Amino acid sequence: MIRDYAVITLGVLTLLVTSGAVYGILTINTQIQAKPEQQLKIPDYTAELDSLKSQVDSINTQVGSMSVTLATLDTLKSNVADMNGKLTDLESKTTTVSQAVSSTPTISLAVVLDKSSYLQTDAIQITAVGANPQKTVQIELLDNTGFVVLHKTTWSDSSGKVSYQMQLSTALPAGSYQVQVISDQQTGSQAISIVASTSTATGSGSFTAQTDKSSYNNGDFIQVIGSGQAGTSITGVLTSPTGKTYSTATTIQSDGSYVMFFSPTSPYEIGNWSIAVTNLGQTKTLTIYVGTGTTTGSTTLTAQTDKSIYHKLDYIQVSGTGQPNTSISVTLSSPSGITHPQTSIVNADGTYSIVFSIPTSYETGTWSVVVSNNSQSKTLTVYIET
Protein backbone atom coordinates (compact mmCIF):
# COMPACT_ATOMS: atom_id res chain seq x y z
CA MET A 1 0.00 0.00 0.00
CA ILE A 2 2.81 2.48 0.89
CA ARG A 3 4.58 1.61 -2.36
CA ASP A 4 1.46 2.50 -4.38
CA TYR A 5 1.18 5.89 -2.64
CA ALA A 6 4.84 6.64 -3.38
CA VAL A 7 4.46 5.87 -7.10
CA ILE A 8 1.35 8.07 -7.36
CA THR A 9 3.14 10.93 -5.55
CA LEU A 10 6.12 10.66 -7.89
CA GLY A 11 3.81 10.78 -10.90
CA VAL A 12 2.10 13.91 -9.64
CA LEU A 13 5.38 15.67 -8.98
CA THR A 14 6.68 14.80 -12.45
CA LEU A 15 3.46 16.07 -14.03
CA LEU A 16 3.71 19.35 -12.13
CA VAL A 17 7.34 19.86 -13.15
CA THR A 18 6.60 19.07 -16.80
CA SER A 19 3.55 21.35 -16.81
CA GLY A 20 5.64 24.19 -15.36
CA ALA A 21 8.28 23.76 -18.02
CA VAL A 22 5.73 23.65 -20.82
CA TYR A 23 3.96 26.67 -19.42
CA GLY A 24 7.25 28.60 -19.30
CA ILE A 25 8.09 27.70 -22.92
CA LEU A 26 4.59 28.69 -24.10
CA THR A 27 4.90 32.00 -22.31
CA ILE A 28 8.23 32.70 -23.98
CA ASN A 29 6.80 31.81 -27.41
CA THR A 30 3.89 34.13 -26.82
CA GLN A 31 6.20 36.95 -25.90
CA ILE A 32 8.33 36.31 -28.99
CA GLN A 33 5.29 36.29 -31.24
CA ALA A 34 3.92 39.49 -29.67
CA LYS A 35 7.20 41.40 -30.02
CA PRO A 36 9.02 40.10 -33.08
CA GLU A 37 10.85 43.33 -33.51
CA GLN A 38 12.51 43.11 -30.15
CA GLN A 39 15.56 40.98 -29.65
CA LEU A 40 14.54 38.61 -26.83
CA LYS A 41 16.98 36.77 -24.66
CA ILE A 42 15.75 33.29 -23.84
CA PRO A 43 16.58 32.29 -20.23
CA ASP A 44 18.70 29.20 -19.73
CA TYR A 45 16.79 26.63 -17.65
CA THR A 46 19.37 23.91 -17.95
CA ALA A 47 20.47 24.18 -14.29
CA GLU A 48 16.89 24.08 -13.04
CA LEU A 49 16.08 21.06 -15.22
CA ASP A 50 19.24 19.30 -14.02
CA SER A 51 18.21 20.06 -10.43
CA LEU A 52 14.71 18.69 -11.04
CA LYS A 53 16.18 15.61 -12.70
CA SER A 54 18.44 15.08 -9.70
CA GLN A 55 15.42 15.38 -7.38
CA VAL A 56 13.42 12.96 -9.52
CA ASP A 57 16.31 10.46 -9.46
CA SER A 58 16.52 10.81 -5.68
CA ILE A 59 12.77 10.20 -5.38
CA ASN A 60 13.07 7.14 -7.63
CA THR A 61 15.90 5.84 -5.46
CA GLN A 62 13.81 6.36 -2.30
CA VAL A 63 10.83 4.65 -3.93
CA GLY A 64 13.08 1.72 -4.89
CA SER A 65 14.38 1.54 -1.31
CA MET A 66 10.82 1.64 0.01
CA SER A 67 9.87 -1.16 -2.39
CA VAL A 68 12.71 -3.30 -1.02
CA THR A 69 11.63 -2.48 2.56
CA LEU A 70 8.02 -3.36 1.74
CA ALA A 71 9.14 -6.65 0.19
CA THR A 72 11.17 -7.39 3.34
CA LEU A 73 8.13 -6.58 5.52
CA ASP A 74 5.98 -8.90 3.41
CA THR A 75 8.55 -11.67 3.90
CA LEU A 76 8.65 -11.04 7.67
CA LYS A 77 4.85 -11.04 7.78
CA SER A 78 4.79 -14.39 5.99
CA ASN A 79 7.42 -15.82 8.35
CA VAL A 80 5.52 -14.58 11.42
CA ALA A 81 2.29 -16.12 10.10
CA ASP A 82 4.12 -19.43 9.50
CA MET A 83 5.64 -19.38 13.00
CA ASN A 84 2.25 -18.58 14.54
CA GLY A 85 0.73 -21.54 12.71
CA LYS A 86 3.47 -23.86 13.93
CA LEU A 87 3.10 -22.59 17.53
CA THR A 88 -0.66 -23.17 17.39
CA ASP A 89 -0.10 -26.70 16.09
CA LEU A 90 2.51 -27.36 18.81
CA GLU A 91 0.15 -26.09 21.54
CA SER A 92 -2.59 -28.36 20.19
CA LYS A 93 -0.26 -31.38 20.24
CA THR A 94 0.98 -30.51 23.76
CA THR A 95 -2.61 -30.27 25.02
CA THR A 96 -3.44 -33.62 23.41
CA VAL A 97 -0.42 -35.29 25.01
CA SER A 98 -1.23 -33.76 28.43
CA GLN A 99 -4.80 -34.99 28.22
CA ALA A 100 -3.60 -38.42 27.20
CA VAL A 101 -1.17 -38.57 30.12
CA SER A 102 -3.72 -37.31 32.63
CA SER A 103 -6.34 -39.73 31.37
CA THR A 104 -4.04 -42.76 31.52
CA PRO A 105 -5.65 -45.07 34.10
CA THR A 106 -3.60 -46.12 37.11
CA ILE A 107 -2.94 -49.77 37.58
CA SER A 108 -5.53 -51.12 40.02
CA LEU A 109 -5.85 -54.24 42.10
CA ALA A 110 -8.80 -56.52 41.51
CA VAL A 111 -10.76 -56.48 44.77
CA VAL A 112 -13.53 -58.99 45.50
CA LEU A 113 -15.78 -58.90 48.58
CA ASP A 114 -18.07 -61.65 49.86
CA LYS A 115 -21.08 -59.29 49.65
CA SER A 116 -21.97 -55.64 49.19
CA SER A 117 -24.02 -54.94 52.33
CA TYR A 118 -22.98 -55.64 55.92
CA LEU A 119 -24.31 -55.36 59.44
CA GLN A 120 -22.31 -53.32 61.92
CA THR A 121 -21.27 -56.56 63.64
CA ASP A 122 -20.20 -58.36 60.45
CA ALA A 123 -16.72 -59.05 59.15
CA ILE A 124 -15.83 -58.23 55.54
CA GLN A 125 -14.10 -61.06 53.69
CA ILE A 126 -11.66 -59.27 51.37
CA THR A 127 -9.81 -60.94 48.49
CA ALA A 128 -7.49 -59.07 46.13
CA VAL A 129 -5.32 -60.27 43.26
CA GLY A 130 -2.57 -58.45 41.39
CA ALA A 131 -0.62 -57.15 44.37
CA ASN A 132 3.17 -57.22 44.50
CA PRO A 133 4.10 -60.67 45.84
CA GLN A 134 5.05 -61.01 49.50
CA LYS A 135 4.76 -57.30 50.23
CA THR A 136 2.95 -55.33 52.93
CA VAL A 137 -0.62 -54.44 51.91
CA GLN A 138 -2.74 -51.69 53.45
CA ILE A 139 -6.48 -52.31 53.85
CA GLU A 140 -8.68 -49.31 54.64
CA LEU A 141 -12.34 -48.60 55.20
CA LEU A 142 -13.34 -45.09 54.07
CA ASP A 143 -16.59 -43.28 54.84
CA ASN A 144 -18.54 -41.29 52.26
CA THR A 145 -16.29 -38.25 52.81
CA GLY A 146 -13.11 -40.20 52.07
CA PHE A 147 -12.01 -40.30 55.74
CA VAL A 148 -10.23 -43.50 56.81
CA VAL A 149 -12.25 -45.02 59.68
CA LEU A 150 -10.46 -48.39 59.80
CA HIS A 151 -6.90 -49.21 58.77
CA LYS A 152 -5.33 -52.67 58.75
CA THR A 153 -2.03 -54.11 57.53
CA THR A 154 -1.51 -57.57 56.04
CA TRP A 155 0.75 -59.34 53.53
CA SER A 156 0.29 -60.63 50.01
CA ASP A 157 1.31 -64.22 49.24
CA SER A 158 3.90 -65.37 46.69
CA SER A 159 1.34 -65.13 43.87
CA GLY A 160 0.26 -61.57 44.74
CA LYS A 161 -3.04 -62.65 46.31
CA VAL A 162 -4.42 -60.98 49.44
CA SER A 163 -6.96 -62.54 51.78
CA TYR A 164 -8.15 -60.65 54.83
CA GLN A 165 -11.15 -60.46 57.12
CA MET A 166 -11.91 -56.96 58.41
CA GLN A 167 -14.10 -56.88 61.50
CA LEU A 168 -16.60 -54.01 61.56
CA SER A 169 -17.82 -52.23 64.68
CA THR A 170 -21.14 -51.09 66.06
CA ALA A 171 -19.45 -47.70 66.52
CA LEU A 172 -19.60 -47.24 62.75
CA PRO A 173 -22.77 -45.42 61.67
CA ALA A 174 -24.91 -46.96 58.96
CA GLY A 175 -24.22 -45.55 55.49
CA SER A 176 -22.06 -45.86 52.38
CA TYR A 177 -18.42 -46.86 52.67
CA GLN A 178 -15.54 -47.97 50.47
CA VAL A 179 -13.08 -50.81 51.03
CA GLN A 180 -9.68 -49.86 49.64
CA VAL A 181 -6.66 -52.12 49.17
CA ILE A 182 -3.24 -50.49 48.60
CA SER A 183 -0.11 -52.34 47.46
CA ASP A 184 2.80 -49.98 46.69
CA GLN A 185 1.50 -47.77 43.83
CA GLN A 186 -1.48 -50.01 43.05
CA THR A 187 -4.92 -49.32 44.46
CA GLY A 188 -8.22 -51.19 44.22
CA SER A 189 -11.54 -50.48 45.88
CA GLN A 190 -15.13 -51.65 46.21
CA ALA A 191 -18.17 -49.75 47.50
CA ILE A 192 -20.22 -51.26 50.32
CA SER A 193 -23.07 -50.25 52.60
CA ILE A 194 -23.29 -50.79 56.35
CA VAL A 195 -26.72 -51.18 57.93
CA ALA A 196 -27.64 -51.00 61.59
CA SER A 197 -27.70 -54.32 63.40
CA THR A 198 -31.20 -55.54 64.20
CA SER A 199 -30.04 -57.89 66.93
CA THR A 200 -27.91 -57.21 70.00
CA ALA A 201 -27.25 -60.88 70.78
CA THR A 202 -23.58 -61.35 71.66
CA GLY A 203 -21.52 -64.00 69.96
CA SER A 204 -23.78 -64.59 66.95
CA GLY A 205 -22.98 -61.49 64.90
CA SER A 206 -19.44 -60.88 66.14
CA PHE A 207 -17.91 -64.28 65.38
CA THR A 208 -14.87 -63.83 63.12
CA ALA A 209 -11.95 -65.96 61.99
CA GLN A 210 -8.83 -65.34 59.92
CA THR A 211 -5.36 -66.81 59.46
CA ASP A 212 -2.20 -64.85 60.19
CA LYS A 213 -1.23 -65.18 56.52
CA SER A 214 -2.51 -66.84 53.37
CA SER A 215 0.56 -68.85 52.31
CA TYR A 216 2.70 -71.16 54.47
CA ASN A 217 5.86 -73.23 54.12
CA ASN A 218 6.75 -76.67 55.46
CA GLY A 219 7.10 -76.61 59.22
CA ASP A 220 5.19 -73.35 59.77
CA PHE A 221 2.64 -73.04 62.54
CA ILE A 222 -0.78 -72.20 61.09
CA GLN A 223 -2.43 -69.57 63.28
CA VAL A 224 -6.13 -68.69 63.33
CA ILE A 225 -7.26 -65.55 65.16
CA GLY A 226 -10.60 -63.85 65.58
CA SER A 227 -13.38 -62.92 67.97
CA GLY A 228 -16.53 -64.42 69.41
CA GLN A 229 -18.67 -64.60 72.52
CA ALA A 230 -16.45 -64.55 75.59
CA GLY A 231 -16.25 -67.79 77.54
CA THR A 232 -17.64 -69.99 74.77
CA SER A 233 -15.86 -72.91 73.14
CA ILE A 234 -14.48 -72.67 69.62
CA THR A 235 -13.19 -75.54 67.48
CA GLY A 236 -11.10 -75.71 64.34
CA VAL A 237 -10.61 -78.46 61.75
CA LEU A 238 -7.69 -78.23 59.30
CA THR A 239 -8.06 -80.38 56.16
CA SER A 240 -5.19 -81.20 53.78
CA PRO A 241 -5.55 -81.45 49.97
CA THR A 242 -5.88 -85.27 50.27
CA GLY A 243 -8.47 -85.10 53.08
CA LYS A 244 -6.32 -85.56 56.19
CA THR A 245 -7.76 -83.63 59.15
CA TYR A 246 -6.19 -81.98 62.19
CA SER A 247 -8.43 -80.67 64.99
CA THR A 248 -7.98 -78.23 67.85
CA ALA A 249 -10.21 -76.38 70.30
CA THR A 250 -9.95 -73.47 72.69
CA THR A 251 -12.07 -71.09 74.76
CA ILE A 252 -12.66 -67.48 73.75
CA GLN A 253 -11.01 -65.12 76.23
CA SER A 254 -12.83 -62.57 78.37
CA ASP A 255 -12.05 -59.78 75.91
CA GLY A 256 -13.76 -61.74 73.10
CA SER A 257 -10.58 -62.75 71.23
CA TYR A 258 -9.05 -66.15 70.59
CA VAL A 259 -6.00 -67.75 68.98
CA MET A 260 -5.69 -71.32 67.64
CA PHE A 261 -2.60 -73.10 66.28
CA PHE A 262 -2.22 -76.03 63.92
CA SER A 263 1.03 -77.95 63.37
CA PRO A 264 0.37 -80.76 60.84
CA THR A 265 2.66 -83.75 60.51
CA SER A 266 5.73 -82.86 58.39
CA PRO A 267 6.21 -82.84 55.52
CA TYR A 268 3.09 -80.85 54.73
CA GLU A 269 1.13 -81.67 51.61
CA ILE A 270 1.58 -79.07 48.89
CA GLY A 271 -1.57 -77.27 47.73
CA ASN A 272 -4.72 -75.63 49.08
CA TRP A 273 -5.85 -76.49 52.62
CA SER A 274 -9.14 -75.56 54.27
CA ILE A 275 -9.88 -74.59 57.87
CA ALA A 276 -13.40 -74.83 59.35
CA VAL A 277 -13.81 -72.75 62.53
CA THR A 278 -17.03 -73.22 64.53
CA ASN A 279 -18.53 -71.24 67.43
CA LEU A 280 -22.12 -71.33 68.75
CA GLY A 281 -23.41 -73.12 65.67
CA GLN A 282 -21.71 -70.78 63.21
CA THR A 283 -18.91 -71.97 60.93
CA LYS A 284 -16.33 -69.91 59.06
CA THR A 285 -14.34 -71.64 56.31
CA LEU A 286 -10.87 -70.35 55.45
CA THR A 287 -8.47 -71.38 52.68
CA ILE A 288 -4.67 -71.32 52.81
CA TYR A 289 -1.85 -72.49 50.53
CA VAL A 290 1.13 -74.57 51.63
CA GLY A 291 4.31 -74.44 49.52
CA THR A 292 7.69 -76.16 49.54
CA GLY A 293 9.83 -73.24 50.74
CA THR A 294 11.50 -73.09 54.13
CA THR A 295 12.20 -70.05 56.26
CA THR A 296 14.59 -69.52 59.14
CA GLY A 297 12.98 -66.56 60.82
CA SER A 298 14.65 -63.67 62.57
CA THR A 299 16.17 -63.73 66.05
CA THR A 300 15.61 -59.98 66.44
CA LEU A 301 12.35 -59.06 68.15
CA THR A 302 10.26 -56.46 66.32
CA ALA A 303 6.79 -55.23 67.19
CA GLN A 304 4.23 -52.86 65.74
CA THR A 305 0.52 -52.11 65.95
CA ASP A 306 -1.65 -51.76 62.86
CA LYS A 307 -2.41 -48.12 63.84
CA SER A 308 -1.81 -45.71 66.71
CA ILE A 309 -5.36 -44.50 67.52
CA TYR A 310 -8.30 -46.83 68.16
CA HIS A 311 -11.98 -46.53 69.00
CA LYS A 312 -13.86 -48.76 71.38
CA LEU A 313 -15.01 -52.01 69.72
CA ASP A 314 -11.98 -51.85 67.40
CA TYR A 315 -9.30 -54.54 67.36
CA ILE A 316 -5.64 -53.89 68.19
CA GLN A 317 -3.35 -56.07 66.08
CA VAL A 318 0.22 -56.49 67.31
CA SER A 319 2.58 -58.14 64.83
CA GLY A 320 6.29 -58.48 64.13
CA THR A 321 9.14 -60.96 64.15
CA GLY A 322 10.83 -63.03 66.85
CA GLN A 323 12.69 -66.27 67.52
CA PRO A 324 10.88 -69.02 65.53
CA ASN A 325 8.86 -71.58 67.50
CA THR A 326 9.37 -69.78 70.83
CA SER A 327 6.81 -68.30 73.19
CA ILE A 328 5.90 -64.62 72.88
CA SER A 329 3.84 -62.60 75.33
CA VAL A 330 2.02 -59.34 74.75
CA THR A 331 0.56 -57.31 77.63
CA LEU A 332 -1.88 -54.48 77.04
CA SER A 333 -1.95 -52.05 80.01
CA SER A 334 -4.57 -49.35 80.66
CA PRO A 335 -3.77 -45.82 81.88
CA SER A 336 -4.72 -46.89 85.42
CA GLY A 337 -2.48 -50.00 85.30
CA ILE A 338 -4.98 -52.77 84.53
CA THR A 339 -3.22 -55.41 82.42
CA HIS A 340 -4.54 -57.73 79.72
CA PRO A 341 -1.87 -60.34 78.84
CA GLN A 342 -1.80 -62.78 75.92
CA THR A 343 0.71 -65.44 74.94
CA SER A 344 1.38 -67.11 71.62
CA ILE A 345 4.04 -68.99 69.65
CA VAL A 346 6.26 -67.33 67.04
CA ASN A 347 5.74 -68.99 63.66
CA ALA A 348 8.47 -71.08 62.06
CA ASP A 349 9.12 -68.22 59.63
CA GLY A 350 9.76 -65.86 62.55
CA THR A 351 6.48 -63.91 62.35
CA TYR A 352 3.69 -63.51 64.89
CA SER A 353 0.36 -61.69 65.21
CA ILE A 354 -1.76 -61.16 68.34
CA VAL A 355 -5.12 -59.41 68.41
CA PHE A 356 -6.83 -57.59 71.28
CA SER A 357 -10.46 -56.49 71.16
CA ILE A 358 -11.47 -53.16 72.78
CA PRO A 359 -14.73 -53.46 74.78
CA THR A 360 -16.71 -50.33 75.60
CA SER A 361 -15.69 -50.76 79.25
CA TYR A 362 -12.03 -50.02 78.48
CA GLU A 363 -10.60 -46.69 79.64
CA THR A 364 -9.90 -43.90 77.21
CA GLY A 365 -6.39 -42.52 77.04
CA THR A 366 -2.88 -43.79 76.35
CA TRP A 367 -2.31 -47.54 76.74
CA SER A 368 1.02 -49.38 76.68
CA VAL A 369 1.79 -52.58 74.79
CA VAL A 370 4.74 -54.63 76.09
CA VAL A 371 5.99 -57.44 73.84
CA SER A 372 8.46 -60.02 75.23
CA ASN A 373 10.25 -62.88 73.47
CA ASN A 374 13.48 -64.78 74.15
CA SER A 375 14.74 -62.27 76.77
CA GLN A 376 13.97 -59.33 74.49
CA SER A 377 11.16 -56.80 74.95
CA LYS A 378 9.57 -53.93 73.07
CA THR A 379 7.21 -51.28 74.44
CA LEU A 380 4.62 -49.55 72.25
CA THR A 381 1.89 -47.02 73.03
CA VAL A 382 -1.58 -46.61 71.53
CA TYR A 383 -4.42 -44.22 72.22
CA ILE A 384 -8.01 -45.40 72.73
CA GLU A 385 -10.85 -42.99 72.06
CA THR A 386 -14.55 -43.36 72.79
N, C-alpha and C positions, 0 to 999 in steps of 0.2 A: 504494500500500500504506500509506504514512504517513497519507494522508488518511482512509483507512478506520479506522485505529486512533484517529485524533483524533475522528471522529464517534462511535465506540463509547464512548470515554472521556467525551465530553460527555453522552451519553445516560445513562451510569451515574451521573455526578455529579448530573444533573437528577433522576433517580429517587431518589437518596439524599436530596437536599434536600426533595423533595415528600413522601417517606415520613416524614422528620423532622417536617415541618409537620403532616402528618395525625396522626402519633402524638401530637404536642403538643396538638392540638385534641381528640383522643379522650380524652386524660388529663384535660383541663380539664372536658370533659362528664361524665366519670365522677365527678370531684370534686364537680361541681355537683349531679349526681343523688344522690350519697351524702349530701351535706349541704345539703339545700334550705333549711334554716332559717337557714343562715349567709349573710351577704351576702358573696359572693365578688367579688374584683376581678380582672377578666380582664386579663392582661398585654398590652401593645401591642407586637406583633411587626412593626409596619410598617417600622421602620428596618432590622431584620434582613432582611426580605423584599426591601426596596429594595437592600440591600447584596448579597444573593444574586443579584438580578436584574442588578445592575451587573457582578457577576463572570461571570454567564452570558453577558451581552452581550460582555464582554471576550473570553471563551473563543470565542464565535461569530466575533468579529472575527479572532482569531488563526487559527481554523480556516479562515476565508475567505482570509486571507493565505497560509496554508500551501497551500490549494488552488491559488491563483494561482502560488505558487512551484513546486508540483508540475507544473502545466500548462507553466510555463516550462521546467522540467527535461525534460519529455517532448518539447517542441519542440526543445531543444538536442540531446537524444538522437537525435531523428529527423534533425536537420541533420548531426550527427557521422556517423551511419550513411550518409547520402547522400554526404558528403565522402569517407568511407572507400571507398565503392563506386566513386566517380569516380577516386580515387587508384589503386585496384586496376586499373581499366580503363586508366588512363594508363600504369601500369607495364607492363601487358600489351602495349599498343601500342608503347611504347618498346623493349621486348625484341624485338618482331617486326621493328621497323625496324632495330635493331642487327644482328639475325641476317641480315636482307635485305642490309644494307650489307656485312657481313663475308663473306657468301656470294657477293657479286657477283664474277664471274670477271674477272681482269685480261686486258687485251687481249694476245694472244700472237701471235708470228710463226708462220708455217707453215714448218717446217723439214723438208727432205727430204734423206736421205742415199742414197748409191749402194748401200749394203748395211747389214746390221745386225751383222755379225761381221768383224773385221779381224785380220790378223797384226800382230805388233809392228813389222814393217818396212813396212807398208802406209801409204798416204795416204788420208784420208777426204775424199771429194768432197762438199762441203756446199753446198746450195742453199736459200735462204730467200726468201720473198716476204712483202710487207706491211711492210717496214721504211720508215722515213722516208727519202724520196729524197735521194741525194747527202749522206749523213751518215756519220760514223764509226760502225762496227759492231764490237762486241767478240765474239770467238769464243773459247769456253773449253771445255776438256776437264776434267770433274770425276770424281774417283774415287767409290767407293761410300760414302765418308764425307762427300761434298760438298766436299772439298778441291780447289782448282784446281791441276791438274798441268801444264796447258799453257794459255797465253793468247796470242791473236793479235789483231791489229787490221787491219781492212780497211774498204772503203767500199761503200755501196750505190749502185746506178746511179740514173738519173733516174726509173725506174719503181718504185723501192723494192725491187729484186731484189738479192740477195747471192749471189755465187758465190765459193767459196774451197776450196782444197785444203790440208788440215792434215796435215802429215807426222808420223807417229807415231815412236816410238823404242823400241829394244830395252831401254832402261832402264825402260820401263813394265812393271810386272808384269801377268801375265794376270789377267783378272777383268772385273767389270761397271763400265761407265763411262757418262757422260752428256755428250753434245755440247750446249752451250748457246750460243744466239745472242742478243745483247743489243743493242737499238737504242733509245736513250733510255729510256723507261719500258716498252717492249715487250720481252717475253722469250719465246723458244721453245726447246724442247729435244727431243732424241731419245735414247733409251737404246741403247747398243751394248755389245758384248762384245769384248775383246781376247784373242786366244789366242797362245800361245807359237809363235814361228817354228820350222818343222821343218827349214828349210834355212838354212845360213849363207853361201850363195853371195853374193858382193858384186855389186852392179849390178842383179841381177834383181829383188829385192824392194824395193830402195830407190829405184827410178826414179820421179821425180815431175815434174810440170809444172803451172805455173799462170801466168796473165797478171797484170800488175800492177794491172789493174782490169778491169771487165766491160763498160764502155761507153766509146767513144772518139769524138772529133770529127775533122773533116777536118784533115789535116796532123799528127795525133798520131803519135808513134812507138808501135808496139805491142810491148810487152816481154814476153818469156816467161822465167820463172825456175824453177829446180827443182834437183834433185839426181840423181845417177847414179853409175856406177862411174868413178872417177877415171881420166883418161887415155884414155877411150873417146870415139868420135865420136858426135855427136848432131845430127840434122837436123830441120828444121821446114818445113812446107808450109802457107802461108796461102791460103785459098780464099775468093774474094768471092761474093756472092749469085748472080752470073751465071756463076760457074765459072772466073774468072780466078785463076791461081795465082802465088804469090810464094814462092821457096824461099831458105833460108839454112841454114848448118851451122856448127858450132863444136866445140870439144873440151872435155870436162868437166875442170875444174881439179883440182889435187891435193887440195883439201879436199872434193871431191865435188860442188861447186856449179857452176852454169852460168847464163849470161844470153844470150838471143838477142833481136835486134831486127828488126822488119819496118817498112818505110816504103813502102807501096804508092804507085802513081802517083796524084797528085791530079788531079781531085777523087775522093775515095773514093766507092765505091758505098754507098748507104744501105741498111741492113738487117743481117741476121745473117751473120757470117763464121765460118768454122771454121778451126782450127789443128790439124794432125796433127804430133805430136812423137814421134820414133822414136829408140830407143837399145837396142842389143843385141837386136834382134828384137821389142822391146816398143813399142807405140804408144799414146800418150795423145791423145785428141781433146778439144779445148777449143772453146768457143763464145763469141764476143764480139758486141757490137752497135756499129755505127758510125752516128752521127747527123750532123746538119747544123750543129751549133753550132761555134763557134770560141772558143778561149781564148787569152789572152795570157801567162799564167804570171806568176810573181812573181820579181822580181830579188833579193829578200832570201833568203839561204840559211837554211834551217831543217833541223834533223835530230833524229831521235828513234829509239829502239829500241822494239821491241814489248813488252819487259819489261826489268827490271833484273837479275834473277837467272836463270841458265840452268844446265841440267844437261848433261853430256856426251851427245852424239848429238842435242842440240837444234839448232835453227836460229836464228841471230840475224838479225833483219830490221831493216835501217836504212832509214828512209824520211823524206821531207820535201819541201821545195820549193827550187828554184834557178832560175838563168837558163835559159829554154827553149832546147833544142837545143844546149847546151854540154856539155863534158865534166865529169864529176864523179868524184872519187876518194875511196875510203873505205879506210882502213888500220886493221886490227885488230891491236893490239900486246899481247903477253903480259906478265906481270909481270916476266919476265927480259929483255924487250926484243925478242923475236922478232916480226917483222912479217908480216902477211898482207894485201897490198894488193889492191884491186879497182877497176876503172874502169868507167864506164858513161856514158850520155848522158841528160841531163835531158829528159823528155818535152816535147812542144810546149805542153802545158798547165801546165808548170812543176813537175811532180811527178817523183819518182824513187823507186826501191826497189831495194835491194841486199841479198842474202842470203848469210850465212856459215854453213857447217855447223860443228859442234863435234865433231871426232873424239875418241876416248878418250885419244889421246896428248897432247891439249892440257893445259897446266898449270891447276891450280886457283888461284883468287885473283881479284884485281881486274885487269881488262883495260881498255885505253883504245881508243876508237873516234874517229879523226880524219877528219872529212869536209871536203873542199876543193872549191870551185867558184867560178870567176870572181873569183879573188883574195880570196875569203872562206873562212873555216874555222870549224868547230865541233868541240869536243872533248867526247865523252861517256865515261862509264865504265859497265862492266857487271861482274857477278861470276859466275864459272863455278864450279859445285860439281861433285862427283863424280857 
